[in-house]
Amino acid sequence: MSYKIVGSQCTGCSACEPVCPNVAIYEKDGIFAINPKKCTECIGYFDEAQCEAVCPVDKTCIIDPAQPRYQPQA
């Protein structure tokens, strides 16, 4: 599963964008979103998802259950 940003809770602070190791986070109309095709949940980079760690609003960066779980290449 990739992460997603709950748009209605996003303050547009941009804290998440520079910490994403996959450049999966982008801004559209002042709100940030995550490209699920690029999100690896920070697996292989960090022990926790960086977007979730730096977001100032709790439960704004969350796992998207509609997306398949990320599988690192063997």
KEKE-300124 format. One record per residue (C-alpha): y, x, z; residue number from 1. Coordinates in steps of 0.05 Angstrom, whole numbers, plus 5000, padded with zeros to 4 digits. Example, Ala and Ser with C-alpha at 12.3 -4.5 7.8 and 13.67 -1.06 7.14 Angstrom:
// KEKE-300124
(site (4910 5246 5156) 1);
(site (4979 5273 5143) 2);
***
This chain:
// KEKE-300124
(site (5000 5000 5000) 1);
(site (5069 5024 4988) 2);
(site (5128 5011 5031) 3);
(site (5181 4960 5014) 4);
(site (5251 4948 5039) 5);
(site (5267 4878 5064) 6);
(site (5329 4866 5023) 7);
(site (5359 4815 5070) 8);
(site (5358 4866 5126) 9);
(site (5382 4927 5086) 10);
(site (5452 4948 5106) 11);
(site (5460 4994 5046) 12);
(site (5470 5055 5090) 13);
(site (5429 5099 5042) 14);
(site (5395 5138 5098) 15);
(site (5327 5127 5065) 16);
(site (5342 5150 4995) 17);
(site (5350 5225 5006) 18);
(site (5290 5232 5052) 19);
(site (5239 5202 5003) 20);
(site (5196 5260 4977) 21);
(site (5176 5219 4915) 22);
(site (5245 5195 4894) 23);
(site (5217 5124 4899) 24);
(site (5279 5094 4932) 25);
(site (5336 5068 4890) 26);
(site (5399 5027 4900) 27);
(site (5414 4963 4863) 28);
(site (5476 4922 4878) 29);
(site (5487 4956 4945) 30);
(site (5416 4943 4970) 31);
(site (5360 4994 4969) 32);
(site (5290 4983 4943) 33);
(site (5225 5022 4935) 34);
(site (5188 5032 4869) 35);
(site (5116 5018 4890) 36);
(site (5089 5060 4833) 37);
(site (5123 5122 4862) 38);
(site (5112 5109 4936) 39);
(site (5057 5149 4969) 40);
(site (5073 5127 5040) 41);
(site (5093 5200 5049) 42);
(site (5019 5218 5051) 43);
(site (5013 5292 5038) 44);
(site (5085 5305 5057) 45);
(site (5097 5277 5127) 46);
(site (5058 5246 5184) 47);
(site (5100 5183 5181) 48);
(site (5138 5146 5127) 49);
(site (5207 5177 5124) 50);
(site (5242 5113 5102) 51);
(site (5217 5077 5163) 52);
(site (5234 5135 5208) 53);
(site (5307 5140 5188) 54);
(site (5324 5067 5177) 55);
(site (5372 5043 5230) 56);
(site (5347 4971 5226) 57);
(site (5278 4959 5256) 58);
(site (5225 4929 5210) 59);
(site (5267 4937 5147) 60);
(site (5221 4989 5115) 61);
(site (5152 4959 5120) 62);
(site (5083 4964 5087) 63);
(site (5078 4918 5027) 64);
(site (5011 4883 5033) 65);
(site (5017 4860 4961) 66);
(site (5009 4931 4936) 67);
(site (4944 4971 4936) 68);
(site (4936 5027 4987) 69);
(site (4958 5095 4962) 70);
(site (4899 5140 4944) 71);
(site (4913 5215 4940) 72);
(site (4883 5250 4880) 73);
(site (4820 5290 4897) 74);
***
